[in-house]
């Protein structure tokens, strides 16, 4: 399968996750909460063409996520040292940023 359409669908899946995060933060339940197995199965189909490629892809994604989460946790720990409460709208910034970046890719 050509890589361009697959990459576009993967980017759209990230936009979908960002939209689900926003729905949850607004108090609405999305399909991820109602039927998580459908979402996991669909995302698995997007990535699961060749087992070895899938294994290394997932290992790379997991390593990248661990590095990102570590950096975010370090930032949050530093921010808490200053004891400055974030504004109420700050909880919406990450999902909007994730969705915007995915739409650009």
N, C-alpha and C positions, 0 to 999 in steps of 0.2 A: 504494500500500500504506500502511496506517495507520502512523504513526511509532512509536507505543508498542511494538508487537511487534518492529519492526525494532531499536529501541533496546535492548529486552530481549535479543534475540539477540546484538547486538553486545556487550553487557555479559557475556553468557555466553561469548562468544568470548575476552574478556579473562581470564575465570576459567579457561578452557581453557589459555590461554598460561601463566598462573601455575602451573597444575597440571603442565604440561609442564616448566617450569623446575624445579619441585620434584623431579619424577621424574629429571631429568638430574642434579641435585645429589646425589641419593641413589644414583646409579650405575645407574639403570634407563633403558632406551631407550624413548621414547614414539613416538607416530605421527609427530610432527614430524621426528624423526631418521630414521625408517624411510621415510616418504613425504612429504617436504616439499611436493611439488607439489600433493598433495591438500589440505593445509591452506591453502596460498596460493590455490588455486582456490576453495575454499569461502569463505574470507574475502573474496575478490574478489567473489563472488556476493552477499555480504551488503551490500556497499557500492556495487556497480556498476549502479545503475538508470539514471541520466541522465548522459551523458558530461561535460557542463559542471559539473554538481553534483559528480560524482566528482572531476574535476580540482581544483576549489576545495577540496573536502573534504580530498583528499590533500595539497594544498599547505598547508592549515591544520594538518593533523596533523603533517606533516613539520616545519613551523616550530615548532610546540609541542614536538615531540620534541627538536629542536635546542636550544631554550631549556632544556628540562629536563635534557638531557645536559650542557649547558654548566654549569648550576648544580651538578649532581652532581659533575662533574669538578673544579669549583672547591672544593667541599666536601671531596672526597677529597684534593686537593692541600693544603688547610689541615690536614686531619686527619693527613696524613703528616708535616707540619712538627713535630707534637708527638710523633711516633714511638710512639704508643700502639697496640699490636696489638689488633685486635678479638677478642672471644671467639669460640670455634669455632662457636657457634650463630648468629652474626651473618649468615652467608651465607643463612640461611633467612628472615630478616626481610623482605627486599624482595618475594619471590614471595608470601608470606603477606599482606603489606600490599596488594599489587596485587590479589590474589584477593578479599580482604575488601572493599576499596573497590568493586570491580566488582560484588560481590554486593549491595551496598547501593544501587547506582544502578538 
